[in-house]
Amino acid sequence: MTATKLSIILTQNIVTSEGKVTKATRKINNLKPSANKADIQVFAETIEALTGENYDTIEIVKTEAINE
């Protein structure tokens, strides 16, 4: 089976002025299914540079069709 769809979820922990930790996520869909971990890391770093956000976690979500 090969991945037919690739998404990533970028998560950052933010400490509020009251000292509470909250999570903010950004999900990016329809990435190149053949991308490897290094490609995804570079992409996440590019998004960080563009948005000014700093991600603590990068989750890779691959979708595969099993009925083909």
N, CA, C and O atoms as a Maestro MAE file, in Angstrom:
{
 s_m_m2io_version
 :::
 2.0.0
}

f_m_ct {
 s_m_title
 :::
 protein
 m_atom[272] {
  # First column is atom index #
  i_m_mmod_type
  r_m_x_coord
  r_m_y_coord
  r_m_z_coord
  i_m_residue_number
  s_m_chain_name
  s_m_pdb_residue_name
  s_m_pdb_atom_name
  i_m_atomic_number
  :::
  1 25 0.835 -1.184 0.000 1 A "MET " " N  " 7
  2 3 0.000 0.000 0.000 1 A "MET " " CA " 6
  3 2 0.879 1.246 0.000 1 A "MET " " C  " 6
  4 15 1.916 1.296 0.662 1 A "MET " " O  " 8
  5 25 0.454 2.218 -0.735 2 A "THR " " N  " 7
  6 3 1.154 3.493 -0.729 2 A "THR " " CA " 6
  7 2 0.199 4.579 -0.248 2 A "THR " " C  " 6
  8 15 -1.014 4.500 -0.440 2 A "THR " " O  " 8
  9 25 0.773 5.574 0.370 3 A "ALA " " N  " 7
  10 3 -0.050 6.671 0.884 3 A "ALA " " CA " 6
  11 2 -0.670 7.428 -0.280 3 A "ALA " " C  " 6
  12 15 0.018 7.772 -1.241 3 A "ALA " " O  " 8
  13 25 -1.955 7.684 -0.195 4 A "THR " " N  " 7
  14 3 -2.632 8.441 -1.238 4 A "THR " " CA " 6
  15 2 -2.819 9.902 -0.850 4 A "THR " " C  " 6
  16 15 -2.966 10.765 -1.716 4 A "THR " " O  " 8
  17 25 -2.812 10.178 0.453 5 A "LYS " " N  " 7
  18 3 -2.935 11.553 0.934 5 A "LYS " " CA " 6
  19 2 -1.982 11.748 2.105 5 A "LYS " " C  " 6
  20 15 -1.755 10.835 2.900 5 A "LYS " " O  " 8
  21 25 -1.435 12.943 2.197 6 A "LEU " " N  " 7
  22 3 -0.514 13.259 3.280 6 A "LEU " " CA " 6
  23 2 -0.898 14.609 3.872 6 A "LEU " " C  " 6
  24 15 -1.086 15.589 3.151 6 A "LEU " " O  " 8
  25 25 -1.011 14.642 5.188 7 A "SER " " N  " 7
  26 3 -1.303 15.872 5.924 7 A "SER " " CA " 6
  27 2 -0.323 15.961 7.083 7 A "SER " " C  " 6
  28 15 0.240 14.953 7.510 7 A "SER " " O  " 8
  29 25 -0.124 17.165 7.587 8 A "ILE " " N  " 7
  30 3 0.663 17.328 8.808 8 A "ILE " " CA " 6
  31 2 -0.127 18.203 9.774 8 A "ILE " " C  " 6
  32 15 -0.912 19.063 9.375 8 A "ILE " " O  " 8
  33 25 0.108 17.953 11.049 9 A "ILE " " N  " 7
  34 3 -0.480 18.773 12.105 9 A "ILE " " CA " 6
  35 2 0.680 19.365 12.893 9 A "ILE " " C  " 6
  36 15 1.476 18.638 13.489 9 A "ILE " " O  " 8
  37 25 0.765 20.683 12.890 10 A "LEU " " N  " 7
  38 3 1.821 21.399 13.594 10 A "LEU " " CA " 6
  39 2 1.228 21.936 14.889 10 A "LEU " " C  " 6
  40 15 0.215 22.634 14.867 10 A "LEU " " O  " 8
  41 25 1.852 21.614 16.014 11 A "THR " " N  " 7
  42 3 1.316 21.999 17.319 11 A "THR " " CA " 6
  43 2 2.342 22.825 18.079 11 A "THR " " C  " 6
  44 15 3.529 22.500 18.110 11 A "THR " " O  " 8
  45 25 1.861 23.892 18.685 12 A "GLN " " N  " 7
  46 3 2.721 24.685 19.560 12 A "GLN " " CA " 6
  47 2 2.025 24.889 20.896 12 A "GLN " " C  " 6
  48 15 0.806 25.050 20.955 12 A "GLN " " O  " 8
  49 25 2.800 24.881 21.954 13 A "ASN " " N  " 7
  50 3 2.291 25.151 23.298 13 A "ASN " " CA " 6
  51 2 2.516 26.627 23.594 13 A "ASN " " C  " 6
  52 15 3.624 27.143 23.446 13 A "ASN " " O  " 8
  53 25 1.455 27.293 24.012 14 A "ILE " " N  " 7
  54 3 1.517 28.723 24.295 14 A "ILE " " CA " 6
  55 2 1.187 28.935 25.765 14 A "ILE " " C  " 6
  56 15 0.194 28.406 26.265 14 A "ILE " " O  " 8
  57 25 2.020 29.712 26.460 15 A "VAL " " N  " 7
  58 3 1.767 30.049 27.857 15 A "VAL " " CA " 6
  59 2 1.075 31.411 27.881 15 A "VAL " " C  " 6
  60 15 1.615 32.403 27.393 15 A "VAL " " O  " 8
  61 25 -0.130 31.442 28.459 16 A "THR " " N  " 7
  62 3 -0.900 32.685 28.525 16 A "THR " " CA " 6
  63 2 -0.361 33.580 29.637 16 A "THR " " C  " 6
  64 15 0.497 33.173 30.420 16 A "THR " " O  " 8
  65 25 -0.876 34.791 29.691 17 A "SER " " N  " 7
  66 3 -0.440 35.732 30.729 17 A "SER " " CA " 6
  67 2 -0.804 35.248 32.129 17 A "SER " " C  " 6
  68 15 -0.186 35.663 33.110 17 A "SER " " O  " 8
  69 25 -1.819 34.360 32.228 18 A "GLU " " N  " 7
  70 3 -2.205 33.791 33.522 18 A "GLU " " CA " 6
  71 2 -1.365 32.566 33.877 18 A "GLU " " C  " 6
  72 15 -1.539 31.993 34.953 18 A "GLU " " O  " 8
  73 25 -0.472 32.164 33.004 19 A "GLY " " N  " 7
  74 3 0.373 31.006 33.269 19 A "GLY " " CA " 6
  75 2 -0.198 29.688 32.782 19 A "GLY " " C  " 6
  76 15 0.404 28.638 33.010 19 A "GLY " " O  " 8
  77 25 -1.342 29.714 32.119 20 A "LYS " " N  " 7
  78 3 -1.937 28.489 31.585 20 A "LYS " " CA " 6
  79 2 -1.255 28.115 30.270 20 A "LYS " " C  " 6
  80 15 -0.893 28.977 29.470 20 A "LYS " " O  " 8
  81 25 -1.093 26.824 30.073 21 A "VAL " " N  " 7
  82 3 -0.527 26.337 28.819 21 A "VAL " " CA " 6
  83 2 -1.672 25.896 27.911 21 A "VAL " " C  " 6
  84 15 -2.499 25.068 28.292 21 A "VAL " " O  " 8
  85 25 -1.706 26.454 26.723 22 A "THR " " N  " 7
  86 3 -2.714 26.067 25.738 22 A "THR " " CA " 6
  87 2 -2.006 25.564 24.489 22 A "THR " " C  " 6
  88 15 -0.865 25.933 24.209 22 A "THR " " O  " 8
  89 25 -2.704 24.715 23.746 23 A "LYS " " N  " 7
  90 3 -2.150 24.188 22.506 23 A "LYS " " CA " 6
  91 2 -2.838 24.855 21.326 23 A "LYS " " C  " 6
  92 15 -4.060 24.998 21.297 23 A "LYS " " O  " 8
  93 25 -2.040 25.255 20.365 24 A "ALA " " N  " 7
  94 3 -2.568 25.798 19.113 24 A "ALA " " CA " 6
  95 2 -2.058 24.898 17.996 24 A "ALA " " C  " 6
  96 15 -0.870 24.577 17.941 24 A "ALA " " O  " 8
  97 25 -2.954 24.496 17.114 25 A "THR " " N  " 7
  98 3 -2.556 23.597 16.034 25 A "THR " " CA " 6
  99 2 -2.850 24.224 14.680 25 A "THR " " C  " 6
  100 15 -3.741 25.059 14.528 25 A "THR " " O  " 8
  101 25 -2.078 23.794 13.723 26 A "ARG " " N  " 7
  102 3 -2.264 24.200 12.331 26 A "ARG " " CA " 6
  103 2 -2.185 22.917 11.507 26 A "ARG " " C  " 6
  104 15 -1.175 22.215 11.554 26 A "ARG " " O  " 8
  105 25 -3.233 22.606 10.760 27 A "LYS " " N  " 7
  106 3 -3.256 21.399 9.936 27 A "LYS " " CA " 6
  107 2 -3.111 21.793 8.475 27 A "LYS " " C  " 6
  108 15 -3.798 22.690 7.988 27 A "LYS " " O  " 8
  109 25 -2.216 21.116 7.789 28 A "ILE " " N  " 7
  110 3 -1.980 21.380 6.372 28 A "ILE " " CA " 6
  111 2 -2.229 20.084 5.619 28 A "ILE " " C  " 6
  112 15 -1.607 19.060 5.900 28 A "ILE " " O  " 8
  113 25 -3.145 20.137 4.660 29 A "ASN " " N  " 7
  114 3 -3.572 18.956 3.910 29 A "ASN " " CA " 6
  115 2 -3.007 18.950 2.493 29 A "ASN " " C  " 6
  116 15 -2.445 19.934 2.013 29 A "ASN " " O  " 8
  117 25 -3.180 17.801 1.847 30 A "ASN " " N  " 7
  118 3 -2.859 17.616 0.432 30 A "ASN " " CA " 6
  119 2 -1.396 17.878 0.096 30 A "ASN " " C  " 6
  120 15 -1.085 18.516 -0.910 30 A "ASN " " O  " 8
  121 25 -0.511 17.386 0.938 31 A "LEU " " N  " 7
  122 3 0.911 17.475 0.645 31 A "LEU " " CA " 6
  123 2 1.313 16.317 -0.257 31 A "LEU " " C  " 6
  124 15 0.555 15.362 -0.428 31 A "LEU " " O  " 8
  125 25 2.491 16.405 -0.824 32 A "LYS " " N  " 7
  126 3 2.992 15.367 -1.723 32 A "LYS " " CA " 6
  127 2 3.132 14.051 -0.950 32 A "LYS " " C  " 6
  128 15 3.911 13.985 0.001 32 A "LYS " " O  " 8
  129 25 2.395 13.005 -1.337 33 A "PRO " " N  " 7
  130 3 2.402 11.744 -0.581 33 A "PRO " " CA " 6
  131 2 3.772 11.073 -0.485 33 A "PRO " " C  " 6
  132 15 4.020 10.307 0.446 33 A "PRO " " O  " 8
  133 25 4.652 11.349 -1.428 34 A "SER " " N  " 7
  134 3 5.971 10.706 -1.403 34 A "SER " " CA " 6
  135 2 7.000 11.495 -0.594 34 A "SER " " C  " 6
  136 15 8.171 11.116 -0.555 34 A "SER " " O  " 8
  137 25 6.585 12.579 0.047 35 A "ALA " " N  " 7
  138 3 7.510 13.385 0.850 35 A "ALA " " CA " 6
  139 2 8.053 12.558 2.010 35 A "ALA " " C  " 6
  140 15 7.322 11.789 2.635 35 A "ALA " " O  " 8
  141 25 9.352 12.727 2.289 36 A "ASN " " N  " 7
  142 3 9.951 12.007 3.412 36 A "ASN " " CA " 6
  143 2 10.007 12.926 4.641 36 A "ASN " " C  " 6
  144 15 9.604 14.088 4.580 36 A "ASN " " O  " 8
  145 25 10.509 12.389 5.743 37 A "LYS " " N  " 7
  146 3 10.530 13.157 6.998 37 A "LYS " " CA " 6
  147 2 11.371 14.422 6.876 37 A "LYS " " C  " 6
  148 15 11.019 15.456 7.444 37 A "LYS " " O  " 8
  149 25 12.477 14.349 6.141 38 A "ALA " " N  " 7
  150 3 13.328 15.529 5.966 38 A "ALA " " CA " 6
  151 2 12.586 16.620 5.191 38 A "ALA " " C  " 6
  152 15 12.684 17.800 5.529 38 A "ALA " " O  " 8
  153 25 11.844 16.227 4.153 39 A "ASP " " N  " 7
  154 3 11.053 17.191 3.379 39 A "ASP " " CA " 6
  155 2 10.017 17.867 4.266 39 A "ASP " " C  " 6
  156 15 9.818 19.080 4.189 39 A "ASP " " O  " 8
  157 25 9.364 17.084 5.101 40 A "ILE " " N  " 7
  158 3 8.323 17.618 5.982 40 A "ILE " " CA " 6
  159 2 8.927 18.554 7.021 40 A "ILE " " C  " 6
  160 15 8.333 19.580 7.352 40 A "ILE " " O  " 8
  161 25 10.096 18.209 7.535 41 A "GLN " " N  " 7
  162 3 10.774 19.067 8.511 41 A "GLN " " CA " 6
  163 2 11.114 20.424 7.889 41 A "GLN " " C  " 6
  164 15 10.896 21.465 8.508 41 A "GLN " " O  " 8
  165 25 11.643 20.408 6.677 42 A "VAL " " N  " 7
  166 3 11.972 21.657 5.982 42 A "VAL " " CA " 6
  167 2 10.705 22.473 5.733 42 A "VAL " " C  " 6
  168 15 10.707 23.692 5.904 42 A "VAL " " O  " 8
  169 25 9.628 21.806 5.330 43 A "PHE " " N  " 7
  170 3 8.356 22.488 5.097 43 A "PHE " " CA " 6
  171 2 7.849 23.134 6.386 43 A "PHE " " C  " 6
  172 15 7.407 24.282 6.371 43 A "PHE " " O  " 8
  173 25 7.911 22.405 7.496 44 A "ALA " " N  " 7
  174 3 7.460 22.946 8.787 44 A "ALA " " CA " 6
  175 2 8.311 24.147 9.199 44 A "ALA " " C  " 6
  176 15 7.784 25.129 9.721 44 A "ALA " " O  " 8
  177 25 9.610 24.073 8.969 45 A "GLU " " N  " 7
  178 3 10.491 25.200 9.290 45 A "GLU " " CA " 6
  179 2 10.155 26.417 8.430 45 A "GLU " " C  " 6
  180 15 10.244 27.553 8.895 45 A "GLU " " O  " 8
  181 25 9.773 26.180 7.183 46 A "THR " " N  " 7
  182 3 9.364 27.274 6.301 46 A "THR " " CA " 6
  183 2 8.083 27.926 6.811 46 A "THR " " C  " 6
  184 15 7.965 29.151 6.819 46 A "THR " " O  " 8
  185 25 7.131 27.107 7.233 47 A "ILE " " N  " 7
  186 3 5.882 27.644 7.791 47 A "ILE " " CA " 6
  187 2 6.174 28.437 9.062 47 A "ILE " " C  " 6
  188 15 5.580 29.492 9.287 47 A "ILE " " O  " 8
  189 25 7.090 27.933 9.896 48 A "GLU " " N  " 7
  190 3 7.491 28.669 11.103 48 A "GLU " " CA " 6
  191 2 8.046 30.042 10.740 48 A "GLU " " C  " 6
  192 15 7.699 31.044 11.365 48 A "GLU " " O  " 8
  193 25 8.904 30.082 9.732 49 A "ALA " " N  " 7
  194 3 9.514 31.348 9.323 49 A "ALA " " CA " 6
  195 2 8.469 32.326 8.783 49 A "ALA " " C  " 6
  196 15 8.557 33.530 9.027 49 A "ALA " " O  " 8
  197 25 7.489 31.813 8.057 50 A "LEU " " N  " 7
  198 3 6.455 32.673 7.481 50 A "LEU " " CA " 6
  199 2 5.465 33.190 8.520 50 A "LEU " " C  " 6
  200 15 4.991 34.321 8.417 50 A "LEU " " O  " 8
  201 25 5.148 32.362 9.526 51 A "THR " " N  " 7
  202 3 4.116 32.727 10.502 51 A "THR " " CA " 6
  203 2 4.667 33.296 11.804 51 A "THR " " C  " 6
  204 15 3.945 33.962 12.545 51 A "THR " " O  " 8
  205 25 5.943 33.037 12.088 52 A "GLY " " N  " 7
  206 3 6.515 33.458 13.360 52 A "GLY " " CA " 6
  207 2 6.177 32.521 14.505 52 A "GLY " " C  " 6
  208 15 6.489 32.813 15.660 52 A "GLY " " O  " 8
  209 25 5.544 31.401 14.196 53 A "GLU " " N  " 7
  210 3 5.192 30.413 15.215 53 A "GLU " " CA " 6
  211 2 6.358 29.450 15.424 53 A "GLU " " C  " 6
  212 15 7.201 29.285 14.542 53 A "GLU " " O  " 8
  213 25 6.401 28.813 16.600 54 A "ASN " " N  " 7
  214 3 7.423 27.810 16.901 54 A "ASN " " CA " 6
  215 2 6.719 26.526 17.301 54 A "ASN " " C  " 6
  216 15 6.063 26.470 18.342 54 A "ASN " " O  " 8
  217 25 6.853 25.497 16.480 55 A "TYR " " N  " 7
  218 3 6.113 24.261 16.699 55 A "TYR " " CA " 6
  219 2 6.881 23.304 17.596 55 A "TYR " " C  " 6
  220 15 8.080 23.084 17.422 55 A "TYR " " O  " 8
  221 25 6.162 22.742 18.556 56 A "ASP " " N  " 7
  222 3 6.733 21.764 19.469 56 A "ASP " " CA " 6
  223 2 6.597 20.349 18.921 56 A "ASP " " C  " 6
  224 15 7.428 19.486 19.202 56 A "ASP " " O  " 8
  225 25 5.545 20.114 18.138 57 A "THR " " N  " 7
  226 3 5.255 18.777 17.627 57 A "THR " " CA " 6
  227 2 4.860 18.859 16.160 57 A "THR " " C  " 6
  228 15 4.122 19.754 15.749 57 A "THR " " O  " 8
  229 25 5.365 17.907 15.380 58 A "ILE " " N  " 7
  230 3 4.946 17.754 13.988 58 A "ILE " " CA " 6
  231 2 4.395 16.347 13.854 58 A "ILE " " C  " 6
  232 15 5.121 15.369 14.035 58 A "ILE " " O  " 8
  233 25 3.103 16.243 13.535 59 A "GLU " " N  " 7
  234 3 2.474 14.936 13.340 59 A "GLU " " CA " 6
  235 2 2.259 14.718 11.848 59 A "GLU " " C  " 6
  236 15 1.822 15.619 11.132 59 A "GLU " " O  " 8
  237 25 2.572 13.515 11.391 60 A "ILE " " N  " 7
  238 3 2.365 13.141 9.997 60 A "ILE " " CA " 6
  239 2 1.143 12.235 9.934 60 A "ILE " " C  " 6
  240 15 1.063 11.239 10.654 60 A "ILE " " O  " 8
  241 25 0.194 12.583 9.073 61 A "VAL " " N  " 7
  242 3 -1.022 11.794 8.900 61 A "VAL " " CA " 6
  243 2 -1.055 11.303 7.458 61 A "VAL " " C  " 6
  244 15 -1.167 12.094 6.521 61 A "VAL " " O  " 8
  245 25 -0.955 9.974 7.292 62 A "LYS " " N  " 7
  246 3 -0.999 9.381 5.955 62 A "LYS " " CA " 6
  247 2 -2.300 8.610 5.809 62 A "LYS " " C  " 6
  248 15 -2.702 7.870 6.707 62 A "LYS " " O  " 8
  249 25 -2.949 8.791 4.675 63 A "THR " " N  " 7
  250 3 -4.188 8.088 4.385 63 A "THR " " CA " 6
  251 2 -3.924 7.115 3.248 63 A "THR " " C  " 6
  252 15 -3.368 7.485 2.213 63 A "THR " " O  " 8
  253 25 -4.329 5.865 3.452 64 A "GLU " " N  " 7
  254 3 -4.139 4.837 2.437 64 A "GLU " " CA " 6
  255 2 -5.479 4.194 2.114 64 A "GLU " " C  " 6
  256 15 -6.307 3.980 2.999 64 A "GLU " " O  " 8
  257 25 -5.679 3.892 0.858 65 A "ALA " " N  " 7
  258 3 -6.884 3.173 0.452 65 A "ALA " " CA " 6
  259 2 -6.603 1.677 0.556 65 A "ALA " " C  " 6
  260 15 -5.582 1.203 0.057 65 A "ALA " " O  " 8
  261 25 -7.492 0.937 1.193 66 A "ILE " " N  " 7
  262 3 -7.265 -0.503 1.353 66 A "ILE " " CA " 6
  263 2 -8.104 -1.339 0.400 66 A "ILE " " C  " 6
  264 15 -7.944 -2.558 0.339 66 A "ILE " " O  " 8
  265 25 -8.987 -0.701 -0.336 67 A "ASN " " N  " 7
  266 3 -9.855 -1.466 -1.223 67 A "ASN " " CA " 6
  267 2 -9.442 -1.381 -2.688 67 A "ASN " " C  " 6
  268 15 -10.257 -1.639 -3.574 67 A "ASN " " O  " 8
  269 25 -8.208 -1.030 -2.949 68 A "GLU " " N  " 7
  270 3 -7.746 -0.934 -4.341 68 A "GLU " " CA " 6
  271 2 -7.154 -2.235 -4.797 68 A "GLU " " C  " 6
  272 15 -6.712 -2.344 -5.941 68 A "GLU " " O  " 8
  :::
 }
 m_bond[271] {
  # First column is bond index #
  i_m_from
  i_m_to
  i_m_order
  :::
  1 1 2 1
  2 2 3 1
  3 3 4 2
  4 3 5 1
  5 5 6 1
  6 6 7 1
  7 7 8 2
  8 7 9 1
  9 9 10 1
  10 10 11 1
  11 11 12 2
  12 11 13 1
  13 13 14 1
  14 14 15 1
  15 15 16 2
  16 15 17 1
  17 17 18 1
  18 18 19 1
  19 19 20 2
  20 19 21 1
  21 21 22 1
  22 22 23 1
  23 23 24 2
  24 23 25 1
  25 25 26 1
  26 26 27 1
  27 27 28 2
  28 27 29 1
  29 29 30 1
  30 30 31 1
  31 31 32 2
  32 31 33 1
  33 33 34 1
  34 34 35 1
  35 35 36 2
  36 35 37 1
  37 37 38 1
  38 38 39 1
  39 39 40 2
  40 39 41 1
  41 41 42 1
  42 42 43 1
  43 43 44 2
  44 43 45 1
  45 45 46 1
  46 46 47 1
  47 47 48 2
  48 47 49 1
  49 49 50 1
  50 50 51 1
  51 51 52 2
  52 51 53 1
  53 53 54 1
  54 54 55 1
  55 55 56 2
  56 55 57 1
  57 57 58 1
  58 58 59 1
  59 59 60 2
  60 59 61 1
  61 61 62 1
  62 62 63 1
  63 63 64 2
  64 63 65 1
  65 65 66 1
  66 66 67 1
  67 67 68 2
  68 67 69 1
  69 69 70 1
  70 70 71 1
  71 71 72 2
  72 71 73 1
  73 73 74 1
  74 74 75 1
  75 75 76 2
  76 75 77 1
  77 77 78 1
  78 78 79 1
  79 79 80 2
  80 79 81 1
  81 81 82 1
  82 82 83 1
  83 83 84 2
  84 83 85 1
  85 85 86 1
  86 86 87 1
  87 87 88 2
  88 87 89 1
  89 89 90 1
  90 90 91 1
  91 91 92 2
  92 91 93 1
  93 93 94 1
  94 94 95 1
  95 95 96 2
  96 95 97 1
  97 97 98 1
  98 98 99 1
  99 99 100 2
  100 99 101 1
  101 101 102 1
  102 102 103 1
  103 103 104 2
  104 103 105 1
  105 105 106 1
  106 106 107 1
  107 107 108 2
  108 107 109 1
  109 109 110 1
  110 110 111 1
  111 111 112 2
  112 111 113 1
  113 113 114 1
  114 114 115 1
  115 115 116 2
  116 115 117 1
  117 117 118 1
  118 118 119 1
  119 119 120 2
  120 119 121 1
  121 121 122 1
  122 122 123 1
  123 123 124 2
  124 123 125 1
  125 125 126 1
  126 126 127 1
  127 127 128 2
  128 127 129 1
  129 129 130 1
  130 130 131 1
  131 131 132 2
  132 131 133 1
  133 133 134 1
  134 134 135 1
  135 135 136 2
  136 135 137 1
  137 137 138 1
  138 138 139 1
  139 139 140 2
  140 139 141 1
  141 141 142 1
  142 142 143 1
  143 143 144 2
  144 143 145 1
  145 145 146 1
  146 146 147 1
  147 147 148 2
  148 147 149 1
  149 149 150 1
  150 150 151 1
  151 151 152 2
  152 151 153 1
  153 153 154 1
  154 154 155 1
  155 155 156 2
  156 155 157 1
  157 157 158 1
  158 158 159 1
  159 159 160 2
  160 159 161 1
  161 161 162 1
  162 162 163 1
  163 163 164 2
  164 163 165 1
  165 165 166 1
  166 166 167 1
  167 167 168 2
  168 167 169 1
  169 169 170 1
  170 170 171 1
  171 171 172 2
  172 171 173 1
  173 173 174 1
  174 174 175 1
  175 175 176 2
  176 175 177 1
  177 177 178 1
  178 178 179 1
  179 179 180 2
  180 179 181 1
  181 181 182 1
  182 182 183 1
  183 183 184 2
  184 183 185 1
  185 185 186 1
  186 186 187 1
  187 187 188 2
  188 187 189 1
  189 189 190 1
  190 190 191 1
  191 191 192 2
  192 191 193 1
  193 193 194 1
  194 194 195 1
  195 195 196 2
  196 195 197 1
  197 197 198 1
  198 198 199 1
  199 199 200 2
  200 199 201 1
  201 201 202 1
  202 202 203 1
  203 203 204 2
  204 203 205 1
  205 205 206 1
  206 206 207 1
  207 207 208 2
  208 207 209 1
  209 209 210 1
  210 210 211 1
  211 211 212 2
  212 211 213 1
  213 213 214 1
  214 214 215 1
  215 215 216 2
  216 215 217 1
  217 217 218 1
  218 218 219 1
  219 219 220 2
  220 219 221 1
  221 221 222 1
  222 222 223 1
  223 223 224 2
  224 223 225 1
  225 225 226 1
  226 226 227 1
  227 227 228 2
  228 227 229 1
  229 229 230 1
  230 230 231 1
  231 231 232 2
  232 231 233 1
  233 233 234 1
  234 234 235 1
  235 235 236 2
  236 235 237 1
  237 237 238 1
  238 238 239 1
  239 239 240 2
  240 239 241 1
  241 241 242 1
  242 242 243 1
  243 243 244 2
  244 243 245 1
  245 245 246 1
  246 246 247 1
  247 247 248 2
  248 247 249 1
  249 249 250 1
  250 250 251 1
  251 251 252 2
  252 251 253 1
  253 253 254 1
  254 254 255 1
  255 255 256 2
  256 255 257 1
  257 257 258 1
  258 258 259 1
  259 259 260 2
  260 259 261 1
  261 261 262 1
  262 262 263 1
  263 263 264 2
  264 263 265 1
  265 265 266 1
  266 266 267 1
  267 267 268 2
  268 267 269 1
  269 269 270 1
  270 270 271 1
  271 271 272 2
  :::
 }
}
